[in-house]
Amino acid sequence: MKKIEEKKKNNELAIATVKQTLTLITSGFGFVAALAWNNLIEDVINSYIKKWLPKGSGAISLLVYALIVTILAVLITLQLSKILARLESEVNS
């Protein structure tokens, strides 16, 4: 009986370790993807938007950048929330 309980605890520990590792790896890849998007958005602003702004308008280009990133974050979060709600409703029905 003790061996079964010990094996169950070991399995729970292994599952918790794998879940945590998966979370850390996914977060790492998410961070790298965010950096890639950051570079892309910054390059688009510097290449296409900044040339239409007066020289020395660093604050304006930073504002445009911040607005673009915020809009993207909100839209992506809303879409992912809708997907999650739909999946949860399918599982619960």
KOLGU-4560 file (N, C-alpha, C; in nm, 3 decimals, padded with zeros to 5 digits):
<recs>
<n_xx: 00.083 n_yy: -00.119 n_zz: 00.000 ca_xx: 00.000 ca_yy: 00.000 ca_zz: 00.000 c_xx: 00.087 c_yy: 00.126 c_zz: 00.000 mol: A seq: 1 type: MET>
<n_xx: 00.197 n_yy: 00.123 n_zz: 00.076 ca_xx: 00.286 ca_yy: 00.237 ca_zz: 00.082 c_xx: 00.352 c_yy: 00.264 c_zz: -00.053 mol: A seq: 2 type: LYS>
<n_xx: 00.385 n_yy: 00.156 n_zz: -00.126 ca_xx: 00.449 ca_yy: 00.172 ca_zz: -00.256 c_xx: 00.355 c_yy: 00.238 c_zz: -00.356 mol: A seq: 3 type: LYS>
<n_xx: 00.228 n_yy: 00.205 n_zz: -00.349 ca_xx: 00.130 ca_yy: 00.265 ca_zz: -00.439 c_xx: 00.118 c_yy: 00.414 c_zz: -00.411 mol: A seq: 4 type: ILE>
<n_xx: 00.111 n_yy: 00.451 n_zz: -00.282 ca_xx: 00.103 ca_yy: 00.592 ca_zz: -00.245 c_xx: 00.229 c_yy: 00.667 c_zz: -00.286 mol: A seq: 5 type: GLU>
<n_xx: 00.345 n_yy: 00.604 n_zz: -00.268 ca_xx: 00.472 ca_yy: 00.666 ca_zz: -00.305 c_xx: 00.479 c_yy: 00.685 c_zz: -00.457 mol: A seq: 6 type: GLU>
<n_xx: 00.435 n_yy: 00.585 n_zz: -00.531 ca_xx: 00.436 ca_yy: 00.595 ca_zz: -00.676 c_xx: 00.341 c_yy: 00.706 c_zz: -00.724 mol: A seq: 7 type: LYS>
<n_xx: 00.225 n_yy: 00.717 n_zz: -00.658 ca_xx: 00.130 ca_yy: 00.822 ca_zz: -00.693 c_xx: 00.190 c_yy: 00.960 c_zz: -00.667 mol: A seq: 8 type: LYS>
<n_xx: 00.259 n_yy: 00.978 n_zz: -00.554 ca_xx: 00.323 ca_yy: 01.105 ca_zz: -00.524 c_xx: 00.432 c_yy: 01.137 c_zz: -00.625 mol: A seq: 9 type: LYS>
<n_xx: 00.508 n_yy: 01.035 n_zz: -00.665 ca_xx: 00.613 ca_yy: 01.056 ca_zz: -00.765 c_xx: 00.554 c_yy: 01.097 c_zz: -00.900 mol: A seq: 10 type: ASN>
<n_xx: 00.441 n_yy: 01.034 n_zz: -00.937 ca_xx: 00.375 ca_yy: 01.070 ca_zz: -01.062 c_xx: 00.322 c_yy: 01.213 c_zz: -01.056 mol: A seq: 11 type: ASN>
<n_xx: 00.264 n_yy: 01.252 n_zz: -00.942 ca_xx: 00.215 ca_yy: 01.389 ca_zz: -00.926 c_xx: 00.328 c_yy: 01.490 c_zz: -00.936 mol: A seq: 12 type: GLU>
<n_xx: 00.443 n_yy: 01.456 n_zz: -00.877 ca_xx: 00.560 ca_yy: 01.544 ca_zz: -00.884 c_xx: 00.609 c_yy: 01.555 c_zz: -01.028 mol: A seq: 13 type: LEU>
<n_xx: 00.613 n_yy: 01.443 n_zz: -01.099 ca_xx: 00.657 ca_yy: 01.444 ca_zz: -01.238 c_xx: 00.563 c_yy: 01.528 c_zz: -01.324 mol: A seq: 14 type: ALA>
<n_xx: 00.434 n_yy: 01.514 n_zz: -01.302 ca_xx: 00.336 ca_yy: 01.591 ca_zz: -01.378 c_xx: 00.351 c_yy: 01.740 c_zz: -01.349 mol: A seq: 15 type: ILE>
<n_xx: 00.367 n_yy: 01.774 n_zz: -01.222 ca_xx: 00.384 ca_yy: 01.915 ca_zz: -01.184 c_xx: 00.512 c_yy: 01.972 c_zz: -01.247 mol: A seq: 16 type: ALA>
<n_xx: 00.618 n_yy: 01.892 n_zz: -01.249 ca_xx: 00.744 ca_yy: 01.937 ca_zz: -01.308 c_xx: 00.730 c_yy: 01.960 c_zz: -01.457 mol: A seq: 17 type: THR>
<n_xx: 00.664 n_yy: 01.869 n_zz: -01.525 ca_xx: 00.644 ca_yy: 01.884 ca_zz: -01.670 c_xx: 00.556 c_yy: 02.006 c_zz: -01.699 mol: A seq: 18 type: VAL>
<n_xx: 00.450 n_yy: 02.026 n_zz: -01.621 ca_xx: 00.363 ca_yy: 02.142 ca_zz: -01.641 c_xx: 00.441 c_yy: 02.272 c_zz: -01.622 mol: A seq: 19 type: LYS>
<n_xx: 00.522 n_yy: 02.277 n_zz: -01.518 ca_xx: 00.600 ca_yy: 02.398 ca_zz: -01.491 c_xx: 00.703 c_yy: 02.423 c_zz: -01.602 mol: A seq: 20 type: GLN>
<n_xx: 00.768 n_yy: 02.316 n_zz: -01.646 ca_xx: 00.866 ca_yy: 02.329 ca_zz: -01.754 c_xx: 00.799 c_yy: 02.377 c_zz: -01.882 mol: A seq: 21 type: THR>
<n_xx: 00.682 n_yy: 02.322 n_zz: -01.911 ca_xx: 00.607 ca_yy: 02.365 ca_zz: -02.029 c_xx: 00.571 c_yy: 02.512 c_zz: -02.020 mol: A seq: 22 type: LEU>
<n_xx: 00.528 n_yy: 02.556 n_zz: -01.903 ca_xx: 00.494 ca_yy: 02.697 ca_zz: -01.883 c_xx: 00.615 c_yy: 02.786 c_zz: -01.904 mol: A seq: 23 type: THR>
<n_xx: 00.729 n_yy: 02.746 n_zz: -01.849 ca_xx: 00.851 ca_yy: 02.827 ca_zz: -01.863 c_xx: 00.898 c_yy: 02.834 c_zz: -02.008 mol: A seq: 24 type: LEU>
<n_xx: 00.894 n_yy: 02.721 n_zz: -02.077 ca_xx: 00.938 ca_yy: 02.718 ca_zz: -02.217 c_xx: 00.844 c_yy: 02.801 c_zz: -02.304 mol: A seq: 25 type: ILE>
<n_xx: 00.714 n_yy: 02.785 n_zz: -02.282 ca_xx: 00.617 ca_yy: 02.863 ca_zz: -02.358 c_xx: 00.635 c_yy: 03.012 c_zz: -02.332 mol: A seq: 26 type: THR>
<n_xx: 00.659 n_yy: 03.049 n_zz: -02.209 ca_xx: 00.682 ca_yy: 03.190 ca_zz: -02.176 c_xx: 00.807 c_yy: 03.242 c_zz: -02.245 mol: A seq: 27 type: SER>
<n_xx: 00.911 n_yy: 03.161 n_zz: -02.247 ca_xx: 01.036 ca_yy: 03.200 ca_zz: -02.315 c_xx: 01.015 c_yy: 03.224 c_zz: -02.463 mol: A seq: 28 type: GLY>
<n_xx: 00.945 n_yy: 03.133 n_zz: -02.529 ca_xx: 00.916 ca_yy: 03.151 ca_zz: -02.671 c_xx: 00.826 c_yy: 03.271 c_zz: -02.694 mol: A seq: 29 type: PHE>
<n_xx: 00.731 n_yy: 03.293 n_zz: -02.604 ca_xx: 00.645 ca_yy: 03.410 ca_zz: -02.615 c_xx: 00.724 c_yy: 03.539 c_zz: -02.604 mol: A seq: 30 type: GLY>
<n_xx: 00.823 n_yy: 03.541 n_zz: -02.516 ca_xx: 00.908 ca_yy: 03.658 ca_zz: -02.499 c_xx: 00.989 c_yy: 03.684 c_zz: -02.626 mol: A seq: 31 type: PHE>
<n_xx: 01.045 n_yy: 03.578 n_zz: -02.683 ca_xx: 01.123 ca_yy: 03.592 ca_zz: -02.806 c_xx: 01.033 c_yy: 03.642 c_zz: -02.920 mol: A seq: 32 type: VAL>
<n_xx: 00.912 n_yy: 03.590 n_zz: -02.929 ca_xx: 00.818 ca_yy: 03.636 ca_zz: -03.032 c_xx: 00.784 c_yy: 03.784 c_zz: -03.011 mol: A seq: 33 type: ALA>
<n_xx: 00.765 n_yy: 03.822 n_zz: -02.885 ca_xx: 00.735 ca_yy: 03.964 ca_zz: -02.855 c_xx: 00.851 c_yy: 04.053 c_zz: -02.897 mol: A seq: 34 type: ALA>
<n_xx: 00.973 n_yy: 04.010 n_zz: -02.876 ca_xx: 01.089 ca_yy: 04.088 ca_zz: -02.918 c_xx: 01.094 c_yy: 04.100 c_zz: -03.070 mol: A seq: 35 type: LEU>
<n_xx: 01.060 n_yy: 03.992 n_zz: -03.139 ca_xx: 01.059 ca_yy: 03.996 ca_zz: -03.286 c_xx: 00.954 c_yy: 04.095 c_zz: -03.336 mol: A seq: 36 type: ALA>
<n_xx: 00.833 n_yy: 04.091 n_zz: -03.277 ca_xx: 00.728 ca_yy: 04.186 ca_zz: -03.315 c_xx: 00.770 c_yy: 04.328 c_zz: -03.281 mol: A seq: 37 type: TRP>
<n_xx: 00.837 n_yy: 04.345 n_zz: -03.168 ca_xx: 00.886 ca_yy: 04.476 ca_zz: -03.128 c_xx: 00.979 c_yy: 04.532 c_zz: -03.236 mol: A seq: 38 type: ASN>
<n_xx: 01.072 n_yy: 04.450 n_zz: -03.282 ca_xx: 01.165 ca_yy: 04.496 ca_zz: -03.385 c_xx: 01.092 c_yy: 04.529 c_zz: -03.515 mol: A seq: 39 type: ASN>
<n_xx: 00.996 n_yy: 04.448 n_zz: -03.553 ca_xx: 00.921 ca_yy: 04.472 ca_zz: -03.675 c_xx: 00.844 c_yy: 04.604 c_zz: -03.667 mol: A seq: 40 type: LEU>
<n_xx: 00.770 n_yy: 04.624 n_zz: -03.559 ca_xx: 00.691 ca_yy: 04.746 ca_zz: -03.544 c_xx: 00.781 c_yy: 04.869 c_zz: -03.542 mol: A seq: 41 type: ILE>
<n_xx: 00.892 n_yy: 04.858 n_zz: -03.471 ca_xx: 00.987 ca_yy: 04.970 ca_zz: -03.464 c_xx: 01.042 c_yy: 05.002 c_zz: -03.603 mol: A seq: 42 type: GLU>
<n_xx: 01.074 n_yy: 04.899 n_zz: -03.681 ca_xx: 01.127 ca_yy: 04.920 ca_zz: -03.815 c_xx: 01.021 c_yy: 04.983 c_zz: -03.908 mol: A seq: 43 type: ASP>
<n_xx: 00.896 n_yy: 04.936 n_zz: -03.896 ca_xx: 00.788 ca_yy: 04.993 ca_zz: -03.977 c_xx: 00.770 c_yy: 05.141 c_zz: -03.944 mol: A seq: 44 type: VAL>
<n_xx: 00.773 n_yy: 05.175 n_zz: -03.818 ca_xx: 00.757 ca_yy: 05.315 ca_zz: -03.778 c_xx: 00.874 c_yy: 05.399 c_zz: -03.831 mol: A seq: 45 type: ILE>
<n_xx: 00.995 n_yy: 05.347 n_zz: -03.815 ca_xx: 01.112 ca_yy: 05.422 ca_zz: -03.862 c_xx: 01.114 c_yy: 05.435 c_zz: -04.015 mol: A seq: 46 type: ASN>
<n_xx: 01.068 n_yy: 05.333 n_zz: -04.085 ca_xx: 01.076 ca_yy: 05.334 ca_zz: -04.231 c_xx: 00.961 c_yy: 05.408 c_zz: -04.298 mol: A seq: 47 type: SER>
<n_xx: 00.839 n_yy: 05.396 n_zz: -04.243 ca_xx: 00.723 ca_yy: 05.448 ca_zz: -04.314 c_xx: 00.653 c_yy: 05.565 c_zz: -04.245 mol: A seq: 48 type: TYR>
<n_xx: 00.654 n_yy: 05.567 n_zz: -04.114 ca_xx: 00.578 ca_yy: 05.671 ca_zz: -04.043 c_xx: 00.666 c_yy: 05.791 c_zz: -04.007 mol: A seq: 49 type: ILE>
<n_xx: 00.788 n_yy: 05.763 n_zz: -03.962 ca_xx: 00.874 ca_yy: 05.871 ca_zz: -03.913 c_xx: 00.908 c_yy: 05.972 c_zz: -04.023 mol: A seq: 50 type: LYS>
<n_xx: 00.913 n_yy: 05.925 n_zz: -04.149 ca_xx: 00.948 ca_yy: 06.018 ca_zz: -04.256 c_xx: 00.839 c_yy: 06.123 c_zz: -04.281 mol: A seq: 51 type: LYS>
<n_xx: 00.718 n_yy: 06.097 n_zz: -04.235 ca_xx: 00.608 ca_yy: 06.193 ca_zz: -04.251 c_xx: 00.600 c_yy: 06.291 c_zz: -04.134 mol: A seq: 52 type: TRP>
<n_xx: 00.676 n_yy: 06.265 n_zz: -04.030 ca_xx: 00.675 ca_yy: 06.351 ca_zz: -03.912 c_xx: 00.790 c_yy: 06.450 c_zz: -03.920 mol: A seq: 53 type: LEU>
<n_xx: 00.776 n_yy: 06.566 n_zz: -03.855 ca_xx: 00.886 ca_yy: 06.663 ca_zz: -03.856 c_xx: 01.008 c_yy: 06.608 c_zz: -03.783 mol: A seq: 54 type: PRO>
<n_xx: 01.125 n_yy: 06.659 n_zz: -03.820 ca_xx: 01.249 ca_yy: 06.614 ca_zz: -03.755 c_xx: 01.245 c_yy: 06.648 c_zz: -03.607 mol: A seq: 55 type: LYS>
<n_xx: 01.303 n_yy: 06.559 n_zz: -03.528 ca_xx: 01.307 ca_yy: 06.580 ca_zz: -03.384 c_xx: 01.177 c_yy: 06.544 c_zz: -03.314 mol: A seq: 56 type: GLY>
<n_xx: 01.092 n_yy: 06.468 n_zz: -03.381 ca_xx: 00.963 ca_yy: 06.431 ca_zz: -03.320 c_xx: 00.971 c_yy: 06.291 c_zz: -03.261 mol: A seq: 57 type: SER>
<n_xx: 01.071 n_yy: 06.268 n_zz: -03.180 ca_xx: 01.089 ca_yy: 06.137 ca_zz: -03.118 c_xx: 00.972 c_yy: 06.096 c_zz: -03.031 mol: A seq: 58 type: GLY>
<n_xx: 00.915 n_yy: 06.191 n_zz: -02.960 ca_xx: 00.803 ca_yy: 06.160 ca_zz: -02.871 c_xx: 00.679 c_yy: 06.117 c_zz: -02.950 mol: A seq: 59 type: ALA>
<n_xx: 00.659 n_yy: 06.180 n_zz: -03.066 ca_xx: 00.543 ca_yy: 06.145 ca_zz: -03.148 c_xx: 00.557 c_yy: 06.004 c_zz: -03.202 mol: A seq: 60 type: ILE>
<n_xx: 00.677 n_yy: 05.969 n_zz: -03.251 ca_xx: 00.696 ca_yy: 05.834 ca_zz: -03.304 c_xx: 00.686 c_yy: 05.730 c_zz: -03.193 mol: A seq: 61 type: SER>
<n_xx: 00.730 n_yy: 05.765 n_zz: -03.072 ca_xx: 00.715 ca_yy: 05.673 ca_zz: -02.959 c_xx: 00.568 c_yy: 05.656 c_zz: -02.922 mol: A seq: 62 type: LEU>
<n_xx: 00.490 n_yy: 05.764 n_zz: -02.933 ca_xx: 00.347 ca_yy: 05.756 ca_zz: -02.907 c_xx: 00.279 c_yy: 05.667 c_zz: -03.010 mol: A seq: 63 type: LEU>
<n_xx: 00.313 n_yy: 05.684 n_zz: -03.136 ca_xx: 00.256 ca_yy: 05.599 ca_zz: -03.241 c_xx: 00.291 c_yy: 05.453 c_zz: -03.214 mol: A seq: 64 type: VAL>
<n_xx: 00.416 n_yy: 05.428 n_zz: -03.179 ca_xx: 00.461 ca_yy: 05.292 ca_zz: -03.147 c_xx: 00.381 c_yy: 05.234 c_zz: -03.030 mol: A seq: 65 type: TYR>
<n_xx: 00.367 n_yy: 05.311 n_zz: -02.923 ca_xx: 00.294 ca_yy: 05.264 ca_zz: -02.805 c_xx: 00.148 c_yy: 05.236 c_zz: -02.839 mol: A seq: 66 type: ALA>
<n_xx: 00.087 n_yy: 05.320 n_zz: -02.920 ca_xx: -00.052 ca_yy: 05.299 ca_zz: -02.960 c_xx: -00.067 c_yy: 05.171 c_zz: -03.043 mol: A seq: 67 type: LEU>
<n_xx: 00.024 n_yy: 05.149 n_zz: -03.137 ca_xx: 00.018 ca_yy: 05.028 ca_zz: -03.219 c_xx: 00.031 c_yy: 04.904 c_zz: -03.133 mol: A seq: 68 type: ILE>
<n_xx: 00.128 n_yy: 04.903 n_zz: -03.043 ca_xx: 00.149 ca_yy: 04.787 ca_zz: -02.956 c_xx: 00.028 c_yy: 04.765 c_zz: -02.866 mol: A seq: 69 type: VAL>
<n_xx: -00.028 n_yy: 04.871 n_zz: -02.812 ca_xx: -00.145 ca_yy: 04.859 ca_zz: -02.724 c_xx: -00.265 c_yy: 04.804 c_zz: -02.800 mol: A seq: 70 type: THR>
<n_xx: -00.289 n_yy: 04.857 n_zz: -02.919 ca_xx: -00.403 ca_yy: 04.808 ca_zz: -02.999 c_xx: -00.385 c_yy: 04.660 c_zz: -03.033 mol: A seq: 71 type: ILE>
<n_xx: -00.265 n_yy: 04.622 n_zz: -03.074 ca_xx: -00.239 ca_yy: 04.481 ca_zz: -03.102 c_xx: -00.260 c_yy: 04.394 c_zz: -02.979 mol: A seq: 72 type: LEU>
<n_xx: -00.211 n_yy: 04.437 n_zz: -02.865 ca_xx: -00.226 ca_yy: 04.359 ca_zz: -02.742 c_xx: -00.373 c_yy: 04.341 c_zz: -02.706 mol: A seq: 73 type: ALA>
<n_xx: -00.451 n_yy: 04.447 n_zz: -02.718 ca_xx: -00.594 ca_yy: 04.440 ca_zz: -02.684 c_xx: -00.667 c_yy: 04.347 c_zz: -02.781 mol: A seq: 74 type: VAL>
<n_xx: -00.643 n_yy: 04.364 n_zz: -02.910 ca_xx: -00.712 ca_yy: 04.281 ca_zz: -03.010 c_xx: -00.677 c_yy: 04.133 c_zz: -02.994 mol: A seq: 75 type: LEU>
<n_xx: -00.551 n_yy: 04.104 n_zz: -02.974 ca_xx: -00.509 ca_yy: 03.964 ca_zz: -02.958 c_xx: -00.567 c_yy: 03.905 c_zz: -02.830 mol: A seq: 76 type: ILE>
<n_xx: -00.566 n_yy: 03.983 n_zz: -02.721 ca_xx: -00.623 ca_yy: 03.935 ca_zz: -02.595 c_xx: -00.772 c_yy: 03.908 c_zz: -02.609 mol: A seq: 77 type: THR>
<n_xx: -00.844 n_yy: 03.996 n_zz: -02.677 ca_xx: -00.988 ca_yy: 03.975 ca_zz: -02.697 c_xx: -01.014 c_yy: 03.849 c_zz: -02.780 mol: A seq: 78 type: LEU>
<n_xx: -00.938 n_yy: 03.830 n_zz: -02.886 ca_xx: -00.958 ca_yy: 03.713 ca_zz: -02.971 c_xx: -00.927 c_yy: 03.584 c_zz: -02.895 mol: A seq: 79 type: GLN>
<n_xx: -00.818 n_yy: 03.583 n_zz: -02.819 ca_xx: -00.783 ca_yy: 03.465 ca_zz: -02.740 c_xx: -00.888 c_yy: 03.437 c_zz: -02.632 mol: A seq: 80 type: LEU>
<n_xx: -00.943 n_yy: 03.542 n_zz: -02.573 ca_xx: -01.048 ca_yy: 03.524 ca_zz: -02.472 c_xx: -01.173 c_yy: 03.462 c_zz: -02.534 mol: A seq: 81 type: SER>
<n_xx: -01.208 n_yy: 03.505 n_zz: -02.655 ca_xx: -01.323 ca_yy: 03.447 ca_zz: -02.725 c_xx: -01.300 c_yy: 03.300 c_zz: -02.757 mol: A seq: 82 type: LYS>
<n_xx: -01.180 n_yy: 03.268 n_zz: -02.801 ca_xx: -01.147 ca_yy: 03.129 ca_zz: -02.831 c_xx: -01.156 c_yy: 03.044 c_zz: -02.705 mol: A seq: 83 type: ILE>
<n_xx: -01.101 n_yy: 03.094 n_zz: -02.594 ca_xx: -01.106 ca_yy: 03.022 ca_zz: -02.468 c_xx: -01.249 c_yy: 03.000 c_zz: -02.423 mol: A seq: 84 type: LEU>
<n_xx: -01.332 n_yy: 03.104 n_zz: -02.432 ca_xx: -01.473 ca_yy: 03.091 ca_zz: -02.390 c_xx: -01.545 c_yy: 02.988 c_zz: -02.476 mol: A seq: 85 type: ALA>
<n_xx: -01.518 n_yy: 02.988 n_zz: -02.606 ca_xx: -01.583 ca_yy: 02.892 ca_zz: -02.695 c_xx: -01.539 c_yy: 02.749 c_zz: -02.661 mol: A seq: 86 type: ARG>
<n_xx: -01.409 n_yy: 02.731 n_zz: -02.638 ca_xx: -01.359 ca_yy: 02.597 ca_zz: -02.603 c_xx: -01.417 c_yy: 02.549 c_zz: -02.470 mol: A seq: 87 type: LEU>
<n_xx: -01.424 n_yy: 02.639 n_zz: -02.372 ca_xx: -01.480 ca_yy: 02.600 ca_zz: -02.242 c_xx: -01.627 c_yy: 02.565 c_zz: -02.253 mol: A seq: 88 type: GLU>
<n_xx: -01.701 n_yy: 02.639 n_zz: -02.336 ca_xx: -01.843 ca_yy: 02.608 ca_zz: -02.351 c_xx: -01.863 c_yy: 02.474 c_zz: -02.422 mol: A seq: 89 type: SER>
<n_xx: -01.776 n_yy: 02.439 n_zz: -02.515 ca_xx: -01.784 ca_yy: 02.311 ca_zz: -02.583 c_xx: -01.755 c_yy: 02.196 c_zz: -02.487 mol: A seq: 90 type: GLU>
<n_xx: -01.657 n_yy: 02.216 n_zz: -02.399 ca_xx: -01.620 ca_yy: 02.112 ca_zz: -02.302 c_xx: -01.731 c_yy: 02.093 c_zz: -02.200 mol: A seq: 91 type: VAL>
<n_xx: -01.792 n_yy: 02.203 n_zz: -02.156 ca_xx: -01.894 ca_yy: 02.196 ca_zz: -02.051 c_xx: -02.031 c_yy: 02.153 c_zz: -02.103 mol: A seq: 92 type: ASN>
<n_xx: -02.051 n_yy: 02.150 n_zz: -02.233 ca_xx: -02.184 ca_yy: 02.111 ca_zz: -02.284 c_xx: -02.187 c_yy: 01.967 c_zz: -02.329 mol: A seq: 93 type: SER>
</recs>
